[in-house]
Amino acid sequence: MAIGKKLGKFGSKFALNFFLETVEPQIIKGLQDYLKDITPQQIHEMVDKVAFPSMGKVNFAVVSDNVDLLENIGVVRLLKYLSKARPDLSNEIQSMGMRGAEYLVKLRAHILNLIRKAAVISEPVKEMTVEKDLVEIRCDKCGESRMVSREEAATIDKCPACGE
């Protein structure tokens, strides 16, 4: 890899981390407000049923301009935000072991899909139904990964991110 590409990659990673550190207090506050009525028992049932909290009137259009940056938020960072916003819910999910980890992966994919949809239509997104049979696809060329339905995965012949 050329030095220019290495610097560009470092700059992109730095920009992402700077952006996320800058907006972290708003993310934490948003999560606290959004999850304020959910109990640990309810989150346990959601993990068991692979159900997600209702997004109701959450307007993802306000962050849809940053879809590329937000797609780089991994499960670990999502868990970090959740742990700061609602440690009780985070502890409950983590206590479920692999089921909890798989739930976080699916929750992240669900939220990103809502944000992508908002980016396309640029208005508040209605709640979408979540398919339980999700699989992860990963591009060998660019490394981009996404959660999609098994049916959709069978039809994908090029990377949605890089086109390869």
Buried (B, 14 or more C-beta within 10 A) or exposed (E): EEEEEEEEEEEEEEEBEEBBEEBBEEBBEBBEEBBEEBEBEBBBEBBEEBBBBEBEEBEBBEBBEBBEBBBBBEBEBBBBBBBBBBEEBBBBBBEBEEEBBBBBBBBBBBBBBBBBBBBEEEEBBEEEEBBEEBEEBEBEEEEBBBBBBEEBBEEEEEBEBEEE
